[in-house]
Amino acid sequence: MPDPVSSIRNLGPASDAVYARAGITTADQLRDLGPDAAYAKLLQSGGKPHFIGYYAMVMGLQGRPWNDCQGDEKKALRVRFDAIKAGILDNAHDKGRSELEAALDRIGVIER
């Protein structure tokens, strides 16, 4: 039986369900996709963006504790996270909305 996503360091049992909704059901699938593609799939499936969750997963895939990410490495991961989030959420959820609705959505005034 393949190892679940939660077998990766820093990812708990709740991760299994979240990643499964994105079609990622095993640790090997997550490793094969890599952190950025896997996180993009997670967001595309309706997962909420959370920077700590992203970098904890990246650190876990490297076999490192989640709080090992600091300084310039953390800043670089933030840039990657923001790019993933912008590419998925800003484009997918703003379709069919007015500019005002899209802007209100981005700042959290209305729901996606």
Secondary structure, DSSP 8 states (H G I E B T S, - for coil): ----GGGSTT--HHHHHHHHHTT--SHHHHHHH-HHHHHHHHHHTT----HHHHHHHHHHHTT--GGG--HHHHHHHHHHHHHHHIIIIIHHHSTTS-HHHHHHHHTTSS--
